Amino acid sequence: MRRHFRIILGLVALGLAQPVAAQTSVATGGFRNADPDAPVEVTSDQLDLTRDAGTALFTGNVVAVQGDMRLSAQWVLVEYVVLEDGSLGSDIKTITARDDVLLVTPEEAAEGDEAIYTPLTNEVVMTGNVLLTQGANTVAGERLVVDLETGIGQVAGRVRTILQPQDEQP
């Protein structure tokens, strides 16, 4: 009985027991990018480059791997920074993934309809039917924002969660 009371108290404290649209902060320690300077390996069925626009569009069974992080989707658009003189810089402005988006680390996984990664701010914004899985626990909502430096994230929208209680030690 005490264990169930603590779970309910924890849900109330997290704001997860409310039946209204909510916004919940979550610790997403597994979504830290330990080595943002590591090479990124991308595989896909097709690649379309548009130099003038500064884009690379990967389509069909796209998998991008950097260190321990893996992103998979059906459609991934890489947009490079355009410099003031109109030339392309070497920095990536955004990476947008759509259709069957899955971001996986050894500790966590997040899936959604779309994800936008901004390397210059080290932030990922995932939207549409978002599901974050941390071990046996899950949090679902319409939007997930994660700071890859701190591992702190926020789930917004109609937030739903399942928290699995830990076995109590005697």
N, C-alpha and C positions, 0 to 999 in steps of 0.2 A: 504494500500500500504506500509506504514512504517513497519507494522508487517511482511509482506512477505520479505521486504528488510533485516530486522534483521535476519530472518530465513536463508536466503541465505548467509548473511554475517557470521552468526554462522557456517553454513556448511563449508564455505570456510576456516574459522579460524580453525575448527576442522580437516580440511583435508578430509572431507567426500564428497565433491563435485567433487573430482577428479575421472576420469574414469579409473584409473590404479590401479595396485596392491598397497595396502596401508597398513599402520600400524597406529592404532589409540588408544590412551590412553582413558580409560573410568573410571569414578568413579563408583565403584561397592560396595558402602557402605553397601548394604544388604548382601554381601558375606563375612562379617566378622564373624569369628568363636568366638562368645562371650565367650564360655566355652569349650576350647579344652580338658579339663580334665573331662568333663561330660561323663557318660557312653554312649556307642554306642549300640543301639539295632538293630540287623540285622534279617530279616526274609527272607526265600527263600524256593524254592521247594526242593533243595538238597544242601548238604554240603559235600565236599570231603577234608579231611585233609591229608597232607603229611608232617609228622613231620621232616623227614630227610631234606627236601627242605625248611622247615619253611614256608609252605604256607597253606592257607585256601581258597578253591574255592567254592563260592556260585553261584548257577545257578538257573534260572527260577524265574521270578517275584521277583527279589531281591529288598528289601527296607531297607536302613540303615538310622537311625535317631539319631542325636546327637543334643540335645537342640532344637533350632528352624530350624536347617538345615536338609533337607531330600534328600537323593540320591536314585534314582531308576534306575535299569538297568536289563538286562537279565543275565549278567555275571559279577561277581565281584571277583577279586583275591586279597587277602591280603597276602603281603610278609613281614615276620618278619626280623629284623636285626640279622645277624649271627655274633657272637662274634669271636674274633681272635682265640680262642681255638676250634672253630668249633661248639660250643653250641649255642642254640637259646637264643637271648635276649628277653626282654619283650616289647621292642619298635617296632613299625611298621615302616618298611622301605618305602613301597608304598602300595597304594590301587588303583588298576586299574579296571575301569568299562568299559564295552563294550555293544553295542547293546541297542538302545533306552535309552541312558543315559539322565537323567534329574536331575538337581541339583536345589532345590527350597529353598528359604527363604521367610519370610513374605513379603519382599519388591521386590525381584527379582527372576528370573528363567533363567536357562541356559540349553540348550540341545545341544547334539552333538553325534558323533559316538563313541568317546572314551574320557575318562577322567582319568587322573592320579593325585592322591593326594599324596603329600609327607609331612607327618606330621612333620618331623624334621625341614623342612623349611617353613611349613604352606602355601604351594603353590599348586594350582590346575592348571593343563594344560589340556584344553579340545580341541580336534581336530575333524575335519571332519564335515562339514555342521553345524557349530556352530551358534546358535541363542540365543542372550541375550535379555531378555525382562525386561524393567524397567518401570513399570506402562504402559502408552500408547506408550512409545518409544521402538524401537527395533534396535539392531545392529547385523548384521550377518557377518560372515567371515569364514575362514578355521581354525583359531587357536585363542583361548582365554587363556590368562595367568592371574591368579588372586592371589594376595598376601592376604591371609585371615586375616592377622594382620592389614594391612593398609586399605584394601578394594579397593586398586588401581588395575586396570586391564588393559590389552592391547589386542586389537583384531587385528589380522594380516591376510593377504591374500587379496582376493577380498572383501574389506569391503563395506557393503551396510547398509544404515540406514534409518529409518523413525522416524522423530522427530515431535511430536505433539505440536503445539504451545500452550502456556498457555493463558488463557483468560486474556486480559489486564484489569487492575483495573483503574477506572477513576481517 
